[in-house]
């Protein structure tokens, strides 16, 4: 297992848990115009369900992010979302193995595209996907609360390195 990869993902999951603990239930569920009327809870659910779909796909060898469950409990209950985030860490330690990624590229039935991938590559994808949504979460949190977030919350590692190099 690539511990540098899983360590970084665990840092992101921990930042998300800290964010959940800092918010009120109302702020977590509020629809935010700046986020196309999505809530912080909906973005959090989206992150969690991408990881969950990867872990379900690990078992049968097929990952299809389009078929995720969209569990409303995650987007409406901070406690449930925290429990789900805590559970994700357990699955990160799986061995790498080949997978098939199934992608629905348009609205026609039978238009599925299959791509060869592997577990570690999909973990990298989920890491980058999480950072992207954390950047959106930062915008949403600033719109509904005064909760302080870490300076690197929602910032890609390449951007952090670039900023550090520019500062020298």
Steps between C-alpha positions, in 0.01 A plus 500: 500500500617850421508655847583851373180492297283362779656735756408798282146374452467448876610861557221618268244276669611636838463859376149417384415350840631812674292714264187301589564540870536877461178561305147529628234265365330795333818611323566141388157465339446854368473536122764748385429711195872541432522119466209474253266444796693196622576461870819420683330172587444418134866559413606292799268219391644517150856453630405212730299318236783510245726322749219259591441415135871431453502267798189315378658473157816360652305190597360423154769667288265757345483865609213716381481836677177581317310232692582628849217486754442871574412434864311804629599413858859600420398843374258573786673350805847619599526211745424243233743666259774492768435129557526434126825698473650304789410173327674593176850482647468125556468430128797709389747226588380256231764358269518640151316299236365550148151647472265602222362852515154532343404848383170613352601766249155608381127459556447211258446158654779259416760773460728378776874531454735258678854601593775289654626646827618381840424562865794733567422710192140537617622599847701778335190604307295506821768702676496764224119490485486555876736799485285653225183466704676625812580818306128534432426423865734784603294740289177365650625511857613860457150581374312349798736520798817639650653157558878524454649244264863391460689706241541192278134391520394441139839583351679248279847388606645628170356845577642496853844410362476770233400762755784397729751522215373848404530619860872420514 
